[in-house]
């Protein structure tokens, strides 16, 4: 074990992780944003000194948390013991804001608060099914991404940093689940009021009480809807008001919050804002401040309508508007506009009659021949930088099988190391073509792939996988494969999507496309 020293920005751990920004320090551990030099991506590093008595439990808790596959929990990517005197937990990195920083500026609108806590509750329900409990859920453990997605951190690890100090019995596990349920209620209360029930947590002031009983969110902040307020009381109330049953499971909380605010026919003197959607996490409920001096005690009376002239009829208004439009040079301008509109309508009609769809323009009786290829580009919509060896993409269409486009190297799994669903090569045929067959020369070893085409009417290069239509799937393809396409396929853009890569060395997987050729009709 090497001698431990304090970490600093620029240090390299495990020969690949470069420390960049210190995110937080809490309970003796430090969280860093680091850069993975091998996979060229950002990761999160949780660091605890190896001499800390909690160090072994720290790694074991992180290992147990991998049993929960819910994507709302930041995944554990690696566990590294005794690295420069520290234990390391490597997690995926999410560009997000801690919920406590958002709440210190303002509470969330009703609908946004219900959605955020419902997401956290669903994630915890999946964890409870696997026997894993958070037990330290606070606003700092919830992350909000700019897209609106919710991420939860600290599963298992937060408990290991503040352990109970004894083995867990069945009664302890039931108590742990109850702790998580109570934490969900406190989290919902905090999102609605920016106050935390109990002592100050994560910079949020304690929630007010009256005669030892917690005030409901509607009593603390105006504008909180009745339905969300009732859910909060059903979790934290001892007992709940109005004799309603308590919510005792994370799954039950998620189910009720998903339905909150859907009944819009109920009258509410403080109506719910759940029907309002806004991507702005910091948006406050609207407050209208009156301006100007107060009205007089005896405002002047309006003139009786009987003394006012009758309003003009519709025909009189149209005639007056026409007279104003034809005064002076306006008449010539009006005639010019009318003439231009008539000419544009005629041209549009003629173009519409003569236009044909790309599939109609292809002659089915023409012979099948080799189709020319205009360009080939890499396609990596799920990568961190959206690129996969773009400079070598042209080598797959240069007519030379000795050159090839290669994917990045992936480790541990043929399914791209579990990092993404696939990666591919996008081929531009220069225009809509009726494709009959595709021949592809691959590298050594079996490769799984799918063939997608863009819709016939597509005029721009698609940027998302869902913009394509899958036409063929090939499993365990060898180094020379031919794919027959349906006769109805007419497209300009063809995507070869690799989903399982061959193993090039022990534990290392990489895809290779040496040449792509198409035959069809133009």
C-alpha positions as CSV (number, residue, x, y, z in Angstrom):
1,X,0.0,0.0,0.0
2,X,1.4,3.3,-1.0
3,X,1.7,6.3,1.3
4,X,-1.5,8.4,1.3
5,X,-1.3,12.1,0.3
6,X,-3.9,14.7,-0.4
7,X,-5.3,14.8,-3.9
8,X,-5.1,17.8,-6.2
9,X,-6.3,18.8,-9.6
10,X,-4.1,17.3,-12.3
11,X,-3.3,14.1,-10.3
12,X,-3.6,10.8,-12.3
13,X,-5.2,7.8,-10.5
14,X,-5.0,4.2,-11.7
15,X,-3.0,5.4,-14.7
16,X,-6.1,6.7,-16.5
17,X,-8.3,9.1,-14.3
18,X,-7.1,12.7,-14.3
19,X,-8.6,14.8,-11.4
20,X,-10.2,18.0,-12.7
21,X,-12.7,19.6,-10.3
22,X,-13.4,19.0,-6.6
23,X,-17.2,18.7,-6.4
24,X,-17.8,18.2,-2.7
25,X,-16.2,17.0,0.6
26,X,-18.5,15.3,3.1
27,X,-18.1,12.8,6.0
28,X,-14.4,12.3,5.3
29,X,-14.8,11.5,1.6
30,X,-14.3,13.7,-1.5
31,X,-16.1,13.7,-4.8
32,X,-14.2,14.7,-7.9
33,X,-15.0,15.2,-11.6
34,X,-12.2,13.3,-13.5
35,X,-11.4,12.6,-17.1
36,X,-11.0,9.0,-18.3
37,X,-8.0,9.1,-20.6
38,X,-8.7,5.7,-22.1
39,X,-12.4,6.1,-23.0
40,X,-12.1,9.9,-23.4
41,X,-15.1,10.8,-21.1
42,X,-15.8,12.4,-17.8
43,X,-16.5,10.3,-14.7
44,X,-17.2,10.9,-11.1
45,X,-14.7,9.7,-8.5
46,X,-15.7,9.1,-4.8
47,X,-12.4,8.9,-2.8
48,X,-11.9,7.7,0.8
49,X,-8.6,7.2,2.5
50,X,-7.7,3.5,2.7
51,X,-6.8,3.9,6.5
52,X,-10.4,4.9,7.3
53,X,-12.2,2.2,9.2
54,X,-15.2,2.6,6.9
55,X,-13.0,2.0,3.7
56,X,-13.9,-1.7,3.2
57,X,-17.6,-1.2,3.8
58,X,-17.4,1.8,1.4
59,X,-16.3,-0.4,-1.5
60,X,-18.7,-3.2,-0.5
61,X,-21.7,-0.9,-0.4
62,X,-20.8,0.4,-3.9
63,X,-20.5,-3.2,-5.1
64,X,-23.9,-4.1,-3.7
65,X,-25.5,-1.1,-5.3
66,X,-24.7,-2.5,-8.7
67,X,-27.6,-5.0,-8.2
68,X,-30.0,-2.1,-8.9
69,X,-30.2,-1.5,-12.6
70,X,-32.5,1.5,-12.6
71,X,-31.0,4.2,-14.9
72,X,-31.9,7.0,-12.5
73,X,-29.1,5.8,-10.2
74,X,-25.6,6.8,-11.4
75,X,-23.9,3.5,-12.4
76,X,-20.8,2.3,-10.7
77,X,-18.2,1.8,-13.4
78,X,-15.2,0.5,-11.4
79,X,-14.0,-0.1,-7.8
80,X,-10.3,0.5,-7.1
81,X,-8.8,-0.3,-3.7
82,X,-5.5,1.1,-2.3
83,X,-4.7,3.6,-5.1
84,X,-2.1,6.0,-3.7
85,X,-3.5,5.4,-0.2
86,X,-7.2,5.8,-1.2
87,X,-10.2,3.6,-2.1
88,X,-11.9,4.8,-5.3
89,X,-15.5,4.3,-6.5
90,X,-15.8,5.3,-10.2
91,X,-19.3,6.4,-11.4
92,X,-20.7,7.7,-14.6
93,X,-20.8,11.5,-14.7
94,X,-24.0,13.5,-15.2
95,X,-24.1,17.2,-16.1
96,X,-26.7,18.2,-13.5
97,X,-27.4,20.5,-10.6
98,X,-27.9,19.3,-7.0
99,X,-31.5,19.8,-5.9
100,X,-30.4,21.6,-2.8
101,X,-28.8,24.4,-4.9
102,X,-32.0,24.8,-6.8
103,X,-34.2,24.9,-3.7
104,X,-31.9,27.5,-2.0
105,X,-33.0,29.9,-4.8
106,X,-36.7,29.0,-4.9
107,X,-39.1,26.1,-4.4
108,X,-40.4,24.1,-7.4
109,X,-43.8,24.5,-9.0
110,X,-46.3,21.9,-7.9
111,X,-46.2,19.8,-11.0
112,X,-42.4,19.8,-11.2
113,X,-42.1,18.9,-7.5
114,X,-44.4,16.0,-7.9
115,X,-42.6,14.7,-11.0
116,X,-39.1,15.0,-9.4
117,X,-40.1,13.1,-6.2
118,X,-42.1,10.5,-8.2
119,X,-39.0,9.8,-10.2
120,X,-36.9,9.4,-7.0
121,X,-39.6,7.2,-5.5
122,X,-39.7,4.9,-8.5
123,X,-36.0,4.5,-8.4
124,X,-36.0,3.7,-4.7
125,X,-38.8,1.2,-5.2
126,X,-36.6,-0.7,-7.6
127,X,-33.7,-0.6,-5.1
128,X,-36.0,-1.9,-2.3
129,X,-37.0,-4.9,-4.5
130,X,-33.3,-5.8,-4.6
131,X,-32.8,-5.4,-0.9
132,X,-30.8,-2.1,-1.2
133,X,-31.6,1.0,0.8
134,X,-30.4,4.5,0.5
135,X,-31.0,5.7,4.1
136,X,-29.3,9.1,3.6
137,X,-31.7,10.6,1.0
138,X,-31.5,14.5,1.1
139,X,-31.8,17.1,-1.6
140,X,-28.0,17.0,-2.1
141,X,-28.3,13.3,-3.3
142,X,-30.8,14.3,-6.1
143,X,-29.5,15.7,-9.3
144,X,-31.6,17.6,-11.9
145,X,-30.3,17.7,-15.5
146,X,-31.1,20.5,-17.9
147,X,-33.3,18.1,-20.0
148,X,-35.5,17.6,-16.9
149,X,-34.2,14.1,-16.1
150,X,-33.6,13.1,-12.5
151,X,-30.5,11.2,-11.1
152,X,-30.0,9.9,-7.6
153,X,-26.5,9.5,-6.1
154,X,-25.1,7.9,-3.0
155,X,-27.0,4.6,-3.1
156,X,-25.4,2.4,-0.4
157,X,-22.2,4.5,-0.2
158,X,-23.9,7.3,1.8
159,X,-24.9,4.7,4.4
160,X,-21.4,3.2,4.5
161,X,-20.0,6.7,5.4
162,X,-22.3,6.9,8.4
163,X,-22.8,3.2,9.3
164,X,-25.2,1.9,12.0
165,X,-22.4,-0.1,13.6
166,X,-24.1,-3.5,13.8
167,X,-25.3,-6.3,11.5
168,X,-28.7,-5.8,9.9
169,X,-31.6,-7.9,11.1
170,X,-35.0,-8.3,9.4
171,X,-36.4,-5.6,11.7
172,X,-33.5,-3.3,10.7
173,X,-34.3,-3.8,7.0
174,X,-37.9,-2.8,7.6
175,X,-36.8,0.3,9.5
176,X,-34.4,1.2,6.6
177,X,-37.3,1.1,4.2
178,X,-39.4,3.2,6.5
179,X,-36.4,5.7,6.6
180,X,-36.4,6.0,2.8
181,X,-40.2,6.5,2.7
182,X,-40.0,9.2,5.4
183,X,-37.1,10.8,3.4
184,X,-39.3,10.9,0.3
185,X,-41.9,12.8,2.3
186,X,-39.3,15.3,3.5
187,X,-38.0,15.6,0.0
188,X,-41.5,16.4,-1.3
189,X,-41.9,19.0,1.5
190,X,-38.6,20.6,0.7
191,X,-39.4,20.9,-3.1
192,X,-42.6,22.7,-2.2
193,X,-41.4,25.0,0.5
194,X,-37.6,25.1,0.4
195,X,-37.7,24.0,4.0
196,X,-36.6,20.7,5.5
197,X,-38.7,18.9,8.1
198,X,-36.5,18.5,11.2
199,X,-33.0,20.1,11.6
200,X,-31.2,22.1,8.9
201,X,-30.0,19.9,6.1
202,X,-28.0,20.8,3.0
203,X,-28.4,24.5,3.7
204,X,-32.2,24.4,3.9
205,X,-33.8,26.0,7.0
206,X,-35.9,23.8,9.3
207,X,-39.6,23.6,8.5
208,X,-41.9,25.4,11.0
209,X,-44.0,23.5,13.6
210,X,-47.0,24.3,15.7
211,X,-47.4,22.7,19.1
212,X,-44.9,20.1,18.1
213,X,-46.7,19.2,14.8
214,X,-45.2,19.9,11.4
215,X,-47.1,22.6,9.5
216,X,-48.4,21.4,6.1
217,X,-46.8,22.8,3.0
218,X,-50.0,24.9,2.2
219,X,-49.6,26.6,5.6
220,X,-46.0,27.5,4.8
221,X,-46.2,28.7,1.2
222,X,-49.1,30.1,-0.9
223,X,-49.9,28.3,-4.1
224,X,-49.3,24.7,-3.0
225,X,-52.0,22.5,-4.5
226,X,-54.3,20.4,-2.3
227,X,-53.4,17.1,-4.0
228,X,-49.6,17.4,-3.5
229,X,-50.1,18.8,0.0
230,X,-52.3,15.7,0.8
231,X,-49.6,13.3,-0.4
232,X,-47.0,15.0,1.8
233,X,-49.3,14.7,4.8
234,X,-50.0,11.0,4.1
235,X,-46.3,10.4,4.4
236,X,-45.2,12.7,7.3
237,X,-48.5,13.0,9.3
238,X,-48.6,11.1,12.6
239,X,-51.4,10.4,12.0
240,X,-52.5,12.0,8.7
241,X,-55.3,14.5,8.8
242,X,-58.8,13.7,7.5
243,X,-58.3,10.0,8.4
244,X,-56.7,9.1,5.1
245,X,-54.5,6.0,4.9
246,X,-50.7,6.5,5.2
247,X,-48.3,5.9,2.3
248,X,-45.8,3.3,3.5
249,X,-43.9,2.2,0.4
250,X,-41.9,4.1,-2.3
251,X,-43.9,2.4,-5.0
252,X,-47.2,3.7,-3.5
253,X,-45.8,7.2,-3.2
254,X,-44.7,7.2,-6.9
255,X,-48.1,5.9,-8.0
256,X,-50.0,8.6,-6.1
257,X,-47.7,11.4,-7.3
258,X,-48.1,10.4,-10.9
259,X,-51.8,10.8,-10.6
260,X,-51.6,14.1,-8.6
261,X,-53.4,17.0,-10.1
262,X,-55.1,15.1,-12.9
263,X,-58.6,15.9,-11.6
264,X,-59.2,19.4,-12.9
265,X,-62.9,19.5,-12.1
266,X,-62.5,19.9,-8.4
267,X,-62.8,23.5,-7.1
268,X,-59.8,24.7,-5.2
269,X,-59.4,28.1,-3.7
270,X,-55.7,27.6,-4.2
271,X,-55.7,25.9,-7.6
272,X,-53.1,23.3,-8.6
273,X,-50.4,24.3,-11.0
274,X,-49.9,20.7,-12.1
275,X,-51.3,21.5,-15.5
276,X,-48.5,24.1,-16.2
277,X,-45.3,22.7,-17.7
278,X,-42.1,24.6,-17.8
279,X,-38.5,23.4,-18.5
280,X,-37.2,26.1,-16.3
281,X,-36.3,24.5,-12.9
282,X,-36.1,27.8,-11.2
283,X,-39.4,29.3,-12.3
284,X,-41.4,30.8,-9.5
285,X,-45.2,30.8,-9.2
286,X,-46.5,34.0,-10.8
287,X,-47.1,36.9,-8.4
288,X,-49.0,40.0,-9.7
289,X,-48.1,43.2,-7.8
290,X,-50.5,46.1,-8.3
291,X,-49.1,49.3,-9.7
292,X,-50.2,52.9,-9.4
293,X,-52.2,54.8,-6.7
294,X,-55.4,53.2,-5.2
295,X,-58.7,54.0,-7.0
296,X,-60.7,56.9,-5.7
297,X,-63.6,56.4,-3.3
298,X,-66.0,57.8,-5.8
299,X,-64.7,57.2,-9.4
300,X,-66.3,59.2,-12.2
301,X,-69.4,57.7,-13.7
302,X,-69.3,56.5,-17.2
303,X,-71.4,58.2,-19.9
304,X,-74.7,56.4,-20.4
305,X,-74.6,54.2,-23.5
306,X,-77.8,55.7,-24.8
307,X,-75.9,59.0,-25.3
308,X,-73.1,57.4,-27.3
309,X,-73.2,57.0,-31.1
310,X,-74.1,53.5,-32.4
311,X,-71.0,51.4,-33.4
312,X,-70.4,50.9,-37.1
313,X,-71.7,47.7,-38.6
314,X,-69.4,45.1,-40.1
315,X,-70.1,46.2,-43.7
316,X,-69.3,49.8,-42.8
317,X,-66.0,48.8,-41.2
318,X,-65.0,46.8,-44.3
319,X,-65.9,49.7,-46.7
320,X,-63.9,52.2,-44.6
321,X,-60.9,49.8,-44.6
322,X,-61.1,49.4,-48.4
323,X,-61.3,53.2,-48.9
324,X,-58.2,53.7,-46.8
325,X,-56.3,51.0,-48.7
326,X,-57.0,52.6,-52.1
327,X,-55.9,56.1,-51.4
328,X,-53.1,57.6,-53.5
329,X,-50.2,55.1,-54.3
330,X,-51.7,52.4,-52.1
331,X,-54.0,51.4,-54.9
332,X,-51.0,50.5,-57.1
333,X,-49.3,48.6,-54.3
334,X,-52.5,46.7,-53.6
335,X,-52.8,45.7,-57.3
336,X,-49.2,44.6,-57.3
337,X,-49.6,42.4,-54.3
338,X,-52.8,40.8,-55.7
339,X,-51.0,40.1,-59.0
340,X,-48.0,38.5,-57.2
341,X,-50.2,36.3,-55.1
342,X,-52.1,35.1,-58.3
343,X,-48.8,34.4,-60.0
344,X,-47.4,32.4,-57.0
345,X,-50.6,30.4,-56.8
346,X,-50.4,29.5,-60.5
347,X,-46.8,28.4,-60.2
348,X,-47.5,26.3,-57.1
349,X,-50.3,24.5,-58.9
350,X,-48.2,23.7,-62.0
351,X,-45.3,22.5,-59.8
352,X,-47.6,20.3,-57.8
353,X,-49.0,18.7,-60.9
354,X,-45.6,17.9,-62.3
355,X,-43.9,16.8,-59.0
356,X,-43.3,13.1,-58.5
357,X,-42.2,11.2,-55.4
358,X,-38.6,9.8,-55.6
359,X,-40.0,6.2,-55.7
360,X,-42.2,7.0,-58.7
361,X,-39.2,8.5,-60.6
362,X,-37.3,5.2,-60.4
363,X,-37.7,2.9,-63.4
364,X,-38.4,-0.6,-62.2
365,X,-37.5,-2.0,-65.6
366,X,-34.0,-0.6,-65.5
367,X,-31.2,-3.1,-64.9
368,X,-29.6,-3.6,-61.5
369,X,-26.2,-2.2,-61.3
370,X,-23.6,-1.0,-58.8
371,X,-24.7,2.2,-57.1
372,X,-22.2,5.0,-56.7
373,X,-21.6,6.3,-53.1
374,X,-21.1,10.0,-52.5
375,X,-19.9,10.0,-48.9
376,X,-19.6,8.0,-45.7
377,X,-19.6,9.4,-42.1
378,X,-19.4,7.9,-38.6
379,X,-22.7,7.7,-36.6
380,X,-22.4,7.8,-32.8
381,X,-25.5,9.5,-31.3
382,X,-24.9,7.9,-27.9
383,X,-21.3,8.7,-27.5
384,X,-20.0,11.4,-25.2
385,X,-18.6,13.5,-28.1
386,X,-20.8,12.1,-30.9
387,X,-17.8,10.9,-32.9
388,X,-16.3,7.5,-33.8
389,X,-13.1,7.8,-35.9
390,X,-14.7,10.3,-38.4
391,X,-11.5,10.8,-40.3
392,X,-11.3,7.1,-41.3
393,X,-14.9,6.8,-42.4
394,X,-14.0,7.4,-46.1
395,X,-11.8,4.3,-46.0
396,X,-14.9,2.1,-46.0
397,X,-15.9,3.3,-49.5
398,X,-12.5,3.9,-51.2
399,X,-12.6,0.6,-53.1
400,X,-9.5,-0.8,-51.3
401,X,-10.3,-3.7,-48.9
402,X,-6.9,-3.3,-47.3
403,X,-8.0,0.0,-45.6
404,X,-10.8,0.1,-43.1
405,X,-12.9,2.2,-40.8
406,X,-12.4,1.1,-37.2
407,X,-14.5,1.7,-34.1
408,X,-13.0,2.7,-30.8
409,X,-11.8,0.0,-28.5
410,X,-14.3,-1.3,-25.9
411,X,-13.5,-3.4,-22.9
412,X,-15.1,-6.3,-21.0
413,X,-18.1,-6.9,-23.3
414,X,-18.8,-7.4,-27.0
415,X,-21.8,-5.2,-26.6
416,X,-19.6,-2.1,-26.8
417,X,-18.6,-2.5,-23.1
418,X,-22.2,-1.8,-22.0
419,X,-21.6,1.9,-22.7
420,X,-24.1,2.2,-25.6
421,X,-26.5,0.3,-27.8
422,X,-24.4,0.5,-30.9
423,X,-22.3,2.6,-33.3
424,X,-22.4,2.8,-37.0
425,X,-21.4,4.1,-40.5
426,X,-23.8,6.3,-42.4
427,X,-23.6,6.1,-46.2
428,X,-24.9,8.8,-48.6
429,X,-25.9,7.5,-52.0
430,X,-26.3,11.0,-53.5
431,X,-30.0,10.7,-54.0
432,X,-33.0,8.3,-53.6
433,X,-32.1,4.8,-54.9
434,X,-33.9,1.5,-55.0
435,X,-31.5,-0.8,-53.1
436,X,-31.5,-4.5,-53.8
437,X,-28.4,-5.8,-52.1
438,X,-25.6,-4.6,-49.8
439,X,-22.2,-6.3,-49.6
440,X,-20.1,-5.5,-46.6
441,X,-16.5,-6.6,-45.8
442,X,-15.8,-6.8,-42.1
443,X,-12.9,-7.5,-39.9
444,X,-12.0,-10.9,-38.4
445,X,-14.5,-12.5,-36.0
446,X,-18.3,-12.6,-35.7
447,X,-20.1,-9.2,-35.8
448,X,-23.8,-8.5,-35.1
449,X,-25.3,-5.6,-37.0
450,X,-28.5,-4.1,-38.3
451,X,-29.2,-2.2,-41.5
452,X,-31.3,1.0,-41.3
453,X,-32.5,3.3,-44.1
454,X,-33.8,6.9,-43.9
455,X,-37.4,7.5,-45.1
456,X,-37.7,8.1,-48.9
457,X,-38.7,11.7,-48.4
458,X,-35.7,12.6,-46.2
459,X,-33.8,15.5,-47.6
460,X,-31.3,16.1,-44.7
461,X,-28.9,13.8,-43.0
462,X,-30.7,12.1,-40.0
463,X,-29.0,12.6,-36.7
464,X,-31.0,10.2,-34.4
465,X,-31.4,6.4,-34.7
466,X,-35.2,6.7,-34.4
467,X,-35.2,8.8,-37.6
468,X,-34.3,5.5,-39.5
469,X,-36.3,2.4,-40.4
470,X,-34.7,-1.0,-39.8
471,X,-34.8,-3.2,-42.8
472,X,-32.4,-6.1,-41.9
473,X,-30.6,-7.8,-39.0
474,X,-27.5,-9.9,-39.3
475,X,-26.1,-12.0,-36.4
476,X,-22.6,-13.5,-36.3
477,X,-21.6,-12.1,-39.7
478,X,-18.3,-13.2,-41.1
479,X,-15.7,-11.1,-42.9
480,X,-17.8,-11.0,-46.1
481,X,-21.6,-10.6,-45.8
482,X,-24.3,-9.9,-48.4
483,X,-27.6,-8.5,-47.2
484,X,-30.7,-8.6,-49.5
485,X,-33.0,-5.6,-49.1
486,X,-36.8,-5.6,-49.4
487,X,-38.0,-4.6,-52.9
488,X,-39.8,-1.5,-51.5
489,X,-36.7,0.1,-50.0
490,X,-36.0,3.4,-51.7
491,X,-33.7,5.7,-49.8
492,X,-30.7,8.0,-50.0
493,X,-29.1,7.3,-46.6
494,X,-28.2,3.8,-45.4
495,X,-26.9,3.2,-41.8
496,X,-24.9,0.1,-40.9
497,X,-25.4,-0.2,-37.1
498,X,-22.9,-2.5,-35.2
499,X,-24.3,-3.9,-32.0
500,X,-21.8,-6.6,-31.1
501,X,-18.1,-6.4,-31.9
502,X,-15.4,-9.1,-32.4
503,X,-12.8,-9.6,-29.8
504,X,-9.4,-8.4,-31.1
505,X,-7.4,-9.4,-27.9
506,X,-8.2,-10.6,-24.4
507,X,-11.1,-8.5,-23.1
508,X,-10.8,-5.9,-26.0
509,X,-13.5,-5.5,-28.6
510,X,-13.3,-3.4,-31.8
511,X,-15.4,-3.3,-35.0
512,X,-14.0,-3.0,-38.5
513,X,-15.7,-2.2,-41.9
514,X,-13.2,-2.6,-44.8
515,X,-15.6,-2.0,-47.7
516,X,-19.4,-1.3,-48.4
517,X,-20.9,-1.8,-51.8
518,X,-24.6,-1.4,-53.0
519,X,-26.5,-2.7,-56.0
520,X,-29.9,-1.4,-57.2
521,X,-31.7,0.9,-59.5
522,X,-31.6,4.7,-60.0
